Amino acid sequence: MFPGKKMIKRAKRIFSSIEEVVLIEEAKHVPNSKDFKKIEDLIIGKNRY
């Protein structure tokens, strides 16, 4: 969702249980195949980008 920083602020207000937020620089609304691996690694905790 874009703009990312505004969406993070709104999401934290709406969903009080949010523990962590990651904003992926240069991300698109629909990720390309290269970004899927980056997103997967972030979710399972392998890497921090």
PDB file of N, CA, C and O in Angstrom, chain B, residues numbered from 101:
ATOM      1  N   MET B 101       0.844  -1.180   0.000  1.00  0.00           N
ATOM      2  CA  MET B 101       0.000   0.000   0.000  1.00  0.00           C
ATOM      3  C   MET B 101       0.885   1.239   0.000  1.00  0.00           C
ATOM      4  O   MET B 101       1.953   1.253   0.613  1.00  0.00           O
ATOM      5  N   PHE B 102       0.452   2.230  -0.662  1.00  0.00           N
ATOM      6  CA  PHE B 102       1.269   3.430  -0.792  1.00  0.00           C
ATOM      7  C   PHE B 102       0.461   4.658  -0.466  1.00  0.00           C
ATOM      8  O   PHE B 102      -0.743   4.649  -0.722  1.00  0.00           O
ATOM      9  N   PRO B 103       1.012   5.683   0.062  1.00  0.00           N
ATOM     10  CA  PRO B 103       2.413   5.826   0.472  1.00  0.00           C
ATOM     11  C   PRO B 103       2.688   5.027   1.743  1.00  0.00           C
ATOM     12  O   PRO B 103       1.902   5.037   2.690  1.00  0.00           O
ATOM     13  N   GLY B 104       3.813   4.343   1.735  1.00  0.00           N
ATOM     14  CA  GLY B 104       4.152   3.384   2.784  1.00  0.00           C
ATOM     15  C   GLY B 104       4.151   3.937   4.197  1.00  0.00           C
ATOM     16  O   GLY B 104       3.550   3.345   5.094  1.00  0.00           O
ATOM     17  N   LYS B 105       4.816   5.064   4.407  1.00  0.00           N
ATOM     18  CA  LYS B 105       4.930   5.600   5.765  1.00  0.00           C
ATOM     19  C   LYS B 105       3.579   6.011   6.326  1.00  0.00           C
ATOM     20  O   LYS B 105       3.320   5.824   7.515  1.00  0.00           O
ATOM     21  N   LYS B 106       2.715   6.567   5.487  1.00  0.00           N
ATOM     22  CA  LYS B 106       1.376   6.943   5.952  1.00  0.00           C
ATOM     23  C   LYS B 106       0.537   5.705   6.248  1.00  0.00           C
ATOM     24  O   LYS B 106      -0.251   5.699   7.194  1.00  0.00           O
ATOM     25  N   MET B 107       0.703   4.655   5.441  1.00  0.00           N
ATOM     26  CA  MET B 107      -0.046   3.420   5.673  1.00  0.00           C
ATOM     27  C   MET B 107       0.392   2.749   6.965  1.00  0.00           C
ATOM     28  O   MET B 107      -0.436   2.170   7.668  1.00  0.00           O
ATOM     29  N   ILE B 108       1.670   2.816   7.289  1.00  0.00           N
ATOM     30  CA  ILE B 108       2.162   2.236   8.538  1.00  0.00           C
ATOM     31  C   ILE B 108       1.523   2.951   9.722  1.00  0.00           C
ATOM     32  O   ILE B 108       1.055   2.310  10.663  1.00  0.00           O
ATOM     33  N   LYS B 109       1.505   4.263   9.675  1.00  0.00           N
ATOM     34  CA  LYS B 109       0.905   5.048  10.760  1.00  0.00           C
ATOM     35  C   LYS B 109      -0.569   4.689  10.933  1.00  0.00           C
ATOM     36  O   LYS B 109      -1.042   4.498  12.053  1.00  0.00           O
ATOM     37  N   ARG B 110      -1.287   4.597   9.817  1.00  0.00           N
ATOM     38  CA  ARG B 110      -2.709   4.264   9.877  1.00  0.00           C
ATOM     39  C   ARG B 110      -2.918   2.833  10.373  1.00  0.00           C
ATOM     40  O   ARG B 110      -3.803   2.581  11.191  1.00  0.00           O
ATOM     41  N   ALA B 111      -2.107   1.897   9.880  1.00  0.00           N
ATOM     42  CA  ALA B 111      -2.248   0.500  10.293  1.00  0.00           C
ATOM     43  C   ALA B 111      -2.022   0.335  11.795  1.00  0.00           C
ATOM     44  O   ALA B 111      -2.731  -0.428  12.452  1.00  0.00           O
ATOM     45  N   LYS B 112      -1.039   1.048  12.334  1.00  0.00           N
ATOM     46  CA  LYS B 112      -0.781   0.970  13.778  1.00  0.00           C
ATOM     47  C   LYS B 112      -1.954   1.504  14.582  1.00  0.00           C
ATOM     48  O   LYS B 112      -2.244   1.019  15.675  1.00  0.00           O
ATOM     49  N   ARG B 113      -2.624   2.504  14.032  1.00  0.00           N
ATOM     50  CA  ARG B 113      -3.787   3.073  14.710  1.00  0.00           C
ATOM     51  C   ARG B 113      -4.971   2.103  14.658  1.00  0.00           C
ATOM     52  O   ARG B 113      -5.712   1.976  15.633  1.00  0.00           O
ATOM     53  N   ILE B 114      -5.144   1.435  13.547  1.00  0.00           N
ATOM     54  CA  ILE B 114      -6.281   0.535  13.363  1.00  0.00           C
ATOM     55  C   ILE B 114      -6.047  -0.822  14.024  1.00  0.00           C
ATOM     56  O   ILE B 114      -6.953  -1.369  14.653  1.00  0.00           O
ATOM     57  N   PHE B 115      -4.836  -1.367  13.885  1.00  0.00           N
ATOM     58  CA  PHE B 115      -4.513  -2.691  14.407  1.00  0.00           C
ATOM     59  C   PHE B 115      -3.543  -2.551  15.567  1.00  0.00           C
ATOM     60  O   PHE B 115      -2.329  -2.513  15.365  1.00  0.00           O
ATOM     61  N   SER B 116      -4.063  -2.476  16.758  1.00  0.00           N
ATOM     62  CA  SER B 116      -3.229  -2.215  17.936  1.00  0.00           C
ATOM     63  C   SER B 116      -2.272  -3.365  18.261  1.00  0.00           C
ATOM     64  O   SER B 116      -1.333  -3.182  19.036  1.00  0.00           O
ATOM     65  N   SER B 117      -2.495  -4.528  17.687  1.00  0.00           N
ATOM     66  CA  SER B 117      -1.644  -5.681  17.996  1.00  0.00           C
ATOM     67  C   SER B 117      -0.394  -5.772  17.111  1.00  0.00           C
ATOM     68  O   SER B 117       0.389  -6.708  17.268  1.00  0.00           O
ATOM     69  N   ILE B 118      -0.188  -4.833  16.195  1.00  0.00           N
ATOM     70  CA  ILE B 118       0.985  -4.872  15.328  1.00  0.00           C
ATOM     71  C   ILE B 118       2.244  -4.789  16.181  1.00  0.00           C
ATOM     72  O   ILE B 118       2.401  -3.875  16.991  1.00  0.00           O
ATOM     73  N   GLU B 119       3.136  -5.752  15.990  1.00  0.00           N
ATOM     74  CA  GLU B 119       4.388  -5.786  16.746  1.00  0.00           C
ATOM     75  C   GLU B 119       5.566  -5.254  15.939  1.00  0.00           C
ATOM     76  O   GLU B 119       6.475  -4.634  16.492  1.00  0.00           O
ATOM     77  N   GLU B 120       5.549  -5.496  14.635  1.00  0.00           N
ATOM     78  CA  GLU B 120       6.676  -5.089  13.805  1.00  0.00           C
ATOM     79  C   GLU B 120       6.167  -4.709  12.418  1.00  0.00           C
ATOM     80  O   GLU B 120       5.236  -5.321  11.893  1.00  0.00           O
ATOM     81  N   VAL B 121       6.786  -3.704  11.842  1.00  0.00           N
ATOM     82  CA  VAL B 121       6.443  -3.264  10.494  1.00  0.00           C
ATOM     83  C   VAL B 121       7.728  -3.174   9.690  1.00  0.00           C
ATOM     84  O   VAL B 121       8.743  -2.672  10.173  1.00  0.00           O
ATOM     85  N   VAL B 122       7.675  -3.665   8.457  1.00  0.00           N
ATOM     86  CA  VAL B 122       8.826  -3.601   7.565  1.00  0.00           C
ATOM     87  C   VAL B 122       8.402  -2.867   6.303  1.00  0.00           C
ATOM     88  O   VAL B 122       7.436  -3.249   5.643  1.00  0.00           O
ATOM     89  N   LEU B 123       9.125  -1.822   5.980  1.00  0.00           N
ATOM     90  CA  LEU B 123       8.886  -1.074   4.752  1.00  0.00           C
ATOM     91  C   LEU B 123      10.002  -1.426   3.787  1.00  0.00           C
ATOM     92  O   LEU B 123      11.164  -1.106   4.038  1.00  0.00           O
ATOM     93  N   ILE B 124       9.666  -2.073   2.703  1.00  0.00           N
ATOM     94  CA  ILE B 124      10.660  -2.505   1.721  1.00  0.00           C
ATOM     95  C   ILE B 124      10.850  -1.383   0.710  1.00  0.00           C
ATOM     96  O   ILE B 124       9.932  -1.034  -0.033  1.00  0.00           O
ATOM     97  N   GLU B 125      12.049  -0.826   0.696  1.00  0.00           N
ATOM     98  CA  GLU B 125      12.364   0.256  -0.229  1.00  0.00           C
ATOM     99  C   GLU B 125      12.246  -0.223  -1.671  1.00  0.00           C
ATOM    100  O   GLU B 125      12.571  -1.370  -1.979  1.00  0.00           O
ATOM    101  N   GLU B 126      11.790   0.641  -2.533  1.00  0.00           N
ATOM    102  CA  GLU B 126      11.647   0.362  -3.969  1.00  0.00           C
ATOM    103  C   GLU B 126      10.634  -0.738  -4.265  1.00  0.00           C
ATOM    104  O   GLU B 126      10.635  -1.291  -5.365  1.00  0.00           O
ATOM    105  N   ALA B 127       9.773  -1.067  -3.307  1.00  0.00           N
ATOM    106  CA  ALA B 127       8.765  -2.099  -3.533  1.00  0.00           C
ATOM    107  C   ALA B 127       7.622  -1.545  -4.372  1.00  0.00           C
ATOM    108  O   ALA B 127       7.363  -0.342  -4.379  1.00  0.00           O
ATOM    109  N   LYS B 128       6.961  -2.421  -5.060  1.00  0.00           N
ATOM    110  CA  LYS B 128       5.807  -2.079  -5.878  1.00  0.00           C
ATOM    111  C   LYS B 128       4.562  -2.662  -5.234  1.00  0.00           C
ATOM    112  O   LYS B 128       4.654  -3.507  -4.343  1.00  0.00           O
ATOM    113  N   HIS B 129       3.402  -2.214  -5.682  1.00  0.00           N
ATOM    114  CA  HIS B 129       2.138  -2.724  -5.152  1.00  0.00           C
ATOM    115  C   HIS B 129       2.026  -4.227  -5.416  1.00  0.00           C
ATOM    116  O   HIS B 129       1.573  -4.980  -4.554  1.00  0.00           O
ATOM    117  N   VAL B 130       2.438  -4.656  -6.602  1.00  0.00           N
ATOM    118  CA  VAL B 130       2.486  -6.078  -6.940  1.00  0.00           C
ATOM    119  C   VAL B 130       3.958  -6.444  -7.106  1.00  0.00           C
ATOM    120  O   VAL B 130       4.603  -5.985  -8.049  1.00  0.00           O
ATOM    121  N   PRO B 131       4.497  -7.262  -6.207  1.00  0.00           N
ATOM    122  CA  PRO B 131       5.931  -7.584  -6.266  1.00  0.00           C
ATOM    123  C   PRO B 131       6.278  -8.403  -7.507  1.00  0.00           C
ATOM    124  O   PRO B 131       5.454  -9.157  -8.024  1.00  0.00           O
ATOM    125  N   ASN B 132       7.515  -8.235  -7.971  1.00  0.00           N
ATOM    126  CA  ASN B 132       7.987  -9.089  -9.060  1.00  0.00           C
ATOM    127  C   ASN B 132       8.577 -10.365  -8.472  1.00  0.00           C
ATOM    128  O   ASN B 132       8.699 -10.485  -7.253  1.00  0.00           O
ATOM    129  N   SER B 133       8.940 -11.307  -9.316  1.00  0.00           N
ATOM    130  CA  SER B 133       9.401 -12.610  -8.822  1.00  0.00           C
ATOM    131  C   SER B 133      10.662 -12.491  -7.967  1.00  0.00           C
ATOM    132  O   SER B 133      10.852 -13.290  -7.050  1.00  0.00           O
ATOM    133  N   LYS B 134      11.521 -11.520  -8.244  1.00  0.00           N
ATOM    134  CA  LYS B 134      12.738 -11.316  -7.447  1.00  0.00           C
ATOM    135  C   LYS B 134      12.378 -10.890  -6.022  1.00  0.00           C
ATOM    136  O   LYS B 134      13.016 -11.321  -5.062  1.00  0.00           O
ATOM    137  N   ASP B 135      11.367 -10.054  -5.891  1.00  0.00           N
ATOM    138  CA  ASP B 135      10.971  -9.558  -4.574  1.00  0.00           C
ATOM    139  C   ASP B 135      10.271 -10.608  -3.723  1.00  0.00           C
ATOM    140  O   ASP B 135      10.270 -10.493  -2.497  1.00  0.00           O
ATOM    141  N   PHE B 136       9.674 -11.631  -4.336  1.00  0.00           N
ATOM    142  CA  PHE B 136       9.009 -12.659  -3.543  1.00  0.00           C
ATOM    143  C   PHE B 136       9.980 -13.342  -2.586  1.00  0.00           C
ATOM    144  O   PHE B 136       9.617 -13.625  -1.444  1.00  0.00           O
ATOM    145  N   LYS B 137      11.193 -13.607  -3.024  1.00  0.00           N
ATOM    146  CA  LYS B 137      12.195 -14.237  -2.159  1.00  0.00           C
ATOM    147  C   LYS B 137      12.559 -13.316  -0.997  1.00  0.00           C
ATOM    148  O   LYS B 137      12.692 -13.772   0.138  1.00  0.00           O
ATOM    149  N   LYS B 138      12.720 -12.023  -1.276  1.00  0.00           N
ATOM    150  CA  LYS B 138      13.030 -11.049  -0.231  1.00  0.00           C
ATOM    151  C   LYS B 138      11.900 -11.006   0.809  1.00  0.00           C
ATOM    152  O   LYS B 138      12.159 -10.980   2.013  1.00  0.00           O
ATOM    153  N   ILE B 139      10.666 -10.998   0.341  1.00  0.00           N
ATOM    154  CA  ILE B 139       9.511 -10.956   1.238  1.00  0.00           C
ATOM    155  C   ILE B 139       9.444 -12.239   2.061  1.00  0.00           C
ATOM    156  O   ILE B 139       9.206 -12.194   3.267  1.00  0.00           O
ATOM    157  N   GLU B 140       9.652 -13.370   1.417  1.00  0.00           N
ATOM    158  CA  GLU B 140       9.649 -14.656   2.126  1.00  0.00           C
ATOM    159  C   GLU B 140      10.709 -14.684   3.221  1.00  0.00           C
ATOM    160  O   GLU B 140      10.433 -15.104   4.345  1.00  0.00           O
ATOM    161  N   ASP B 141      11.910 -14.241   2.897  1.00  0.00           N
ATOM    162  CA  ASP B 141      12.992 -14.219   3.892  1.00  0.00           C
ATOM    163  C   ASP B 141      12.665 -13.303   5.065  1.00  0.00           C
ATOM    164  O   ASP B 141      12.986 -13.625   6.210  1.00  0.00           O
ATOM    165  N   LEU B 142      12.034 -12.172   4.793  1.00  0.00           N
ATOM    166  CA  LEU B 142      11.641 -11.268   5.875  1.00  0.00           C
ATOM    167  C   LEU B 142      10.607 -11.915   6.787  1.00  0.00           C
ATOM    168  O   LEU B 142      10.679 -11.785   8.009  1.00  0.00           O
ATOM    169  N   ILE B 143       9.650 -12.609   6.193  1.00  0.00           N
ATOM    170  CA  ILE B 143       8.586 -13.230   6.980  1.00  0.00           C
ATOM    171  C   ILE B 143       9.139 -14.330   7.884  1.00  0.00           C
ATOM    172  O   ILE B 143       8.759 -14.424   9.051  1.00  0.00           O
ATOM    173  N   ILE B 144      10.029 -15.156   7.351  1.00  0.00           N
ATOM    174  CA  ILE B 144      10.547 -16.265   8.166  1.00  0.00           C
ATOM    175  C   ILE B 144      11.759 -15.863   8.986  1.00  0.00           C
ATOM    176  O   ILE B 144      12.296 -16.678   9.736  1.00  0.00           O
ATOM    177  N   GLY B 145      12.203 -14.603   8.853  1.00  0.00           N
ATOM    178  CA  GLY B 145      13.251 -14.088   9.713  1.00  0.00           C
ATOM    179  C   GLY B 145      14.666 -14.395   9.295  1.00  0.00           C
ATOM    180  O   GLY B 145      15.577 -14.293  10.116  1.00  0.00           O
ATOM    181  N   LYS B 146      14.888 -14.769   8.040  1.00  0.00           N
ATOM    182  CA  LYS B 146      16.246 -15.098   7.599  1.00  0.00           C
ATOM    183  C   LYS B 146      17.134 -13.866   7.460  1.00  0.00           C
ATOM    184  O   LYS B 146      18.302 -13.897   7.849  1.00  0.00           O
ATOM    185  N   ASN B 147      16.601 -12.804   6.920  1.00  0.00           N
ATOM    186  CA  ASN B 147      17.407 -11.617   6.627  1.00  0.00           C
ATOM    187  C   ASN B 147      16.643 -10.347   6.981  1.00  0.00           C
ATOM    188  O   ASN B 147      15.416 -10.330   7.075  1.00  0.00           O
ATOM    189  N   ARG B 148      17.393  -9.324   7.164  1.00  0.00           N
ATOM    190  CA  ARG B 148      16.819  -7.975   7.330  1.00  0.00           C
ATOM    191  C   ARG B 148      17.345  -7.137   6.180  1.00  0.00           C
ATOM    192  O   ARG B 148      18.551  -7.103   5.933  1.00  0.00           O
ATOM    193  N   TYR B 149      16.453  -6.466   5.479  1.00  0.00           N
ATOM    194  CA  TYR B 149      16.861  -5.647   4.342  1.00  0.00           C
ATOM    195  C   TYR B 149      16.804  -4.187   4.694  1.00  0.00           C
ATOM    196  O   TYR B 149      17.114  -3.338   3.858  1.00  0.00           O
TER     197      TYR B 149
END
